[in-house]
């Protein structure tokens, strides 16, 4: 195939949050979609600059498959989040076109191409309540222990069995300075563990808030509350040695790695005993087909060391669900719940989640397209040829 145009759309979500959607259009007018939202909004202009630069390389060739795109775009690759996101977004959108060209759903395209076997019809999710507790259009929201419990109970009531929270976020500068945020954060998650004991499993994301000593102390308290998912107490990119020590000393599972790119990086995180469970994000790790390669390589080590990271919009969740389905992953996929009431309507057909599971449809490609009747603005329009 050859590409003829590229568009980037911004869909406002809540407060300062928006979802960035990349649209690639082939000369046969087949459209491929991916989400390219970055956790670091300050790098957005750099992200768009990288996409404009990389698409020029693809515009002059006949594109055959993802491996060709990977080799071309990784030539002289810069290891930065914006560059990784640009490559991942382009690769995922092209994979969407490839599967549509073959007239099959993405999970079947991936399963057939990588000779995996029969994909799952639906995908188990865990509920990430973090984004529902971020500021909304009216400003900051209540982040008391009761509010954490309310959101967790709400997730349980709609069928989720696992619930993730970020109990150490959102405190005052003073609380972080005097370390009061630690005990207050424990209060935020302990209420979920105690009140919903036996009904849900609580997962904790620390967002790299600790040093080595505090990581060990906090994990001990969390494990005593029945919490064995201990995500990123320190940054895996900067603190691999410390995480290796933490992993050797704790009773629970050490989890993380959402901003790494490529099979090699994720394989090393497991083989070098830095993490127990890695979390590739299709937006950053190299795209949908790289995610499959990561999953297949890690299955050689363990069937339960891989869970896709996705606190994102419905385009990203759709692609991530297809990858999880193709791999028949043993661990659930992340889903950001209750961020906004009409989330499901941002794609067509509407996102379908029942009893804590993503229900895959039989449409070709990732199965959904952006709903452009929702408010959006165009950040970039490029005619490639």
LINQUISUL-V817986 format. One record per backbone hydrogen bond with DSSP energy under -1.0 kcal/mol. NH is the residue of the N-H (numbers start at 1). CO is the residue of the C=O. Records with the same first field share a line. If there is no record, write none. Layout:
BEGIN
NH->CO, CO
END
This chain:
BEGIN
4->25
5->25
6->382
7->23
8->380
9->21
10->377
11->19
13->17
14->17
17->14
19->11
21->9
22->34
23->7
24->32
25->5
26->30
27->2
29->26
32->24
34->22
36->20
43->40
44->41
47->43
48->44
49->45
50->46
51->47
52->48
53->49
54->50
55->51
58->54
59->55
61->58
63->1
69->65
70->66
71->67
72->68
73->69
74->70
77->74
80->78
84->80
85->81
86->82
87->83
88->84
89->85
90->86
91->87
92->88
93->89
94->90
95->91
96->92
97->93
98->94
99->95
100->96
101->97
102->98
104->99
106->365
109->105
110->106
111->107
112->108
113->109
114->110
116->111
120->325
123->358
125->356
126->333
127->162
128->335
129->164
133->130
134->131
136->139
139->136
148->144
149->145
150->146
151->147
152->148
153->149
154->150
155->151
156->152
157->153
159->156
160->155
163->201
164->127
165->203
169->166
176->172
177->173
178->174
180->175
181->175
182->179
184->180
185->181
186->182
187->183
188->184
189->185
190->186
191->187
193->189
194->190
195->191
196->192
199->196
200->196
201->161
203->163
204->229
205->165
206->231
208->232
210->233
215->211
216->212
217->213
218->214
219->215
220->216
221->217
222->218
223->219
224->220
226->223
227->222
230->253
231->204
232->255
239->235
243->239
244->240
245->241
246->242
247->243
248->244
249->246
250->246
253->228
255->230
256->277
260->257
262->285
266->262
267->263
268->264
269->265
270->266
271->267
272->268
273->270
274->269
275->269
276->254
277->254
278->305
279->256
284->281
285->281
291->287
292->288
293->289
294->290
295->291
296->292
297->293
298->294
299->295
301->298
302->298
307->278
309->280
317->313
318->314
319->315
320->316
321->317
322->318
323->319
324->320
325->321
326->322
327->323
329->324
333->124
334->308
335->126
337->128
343->340
345->342
346->343
348->369
351->344
354->357
357->354
358->123
359->352
360->121
365->104
367->364
369->348
371->346
372->370
374->371
377->10
379->8
380->8
382->6
384->4
385->4
END
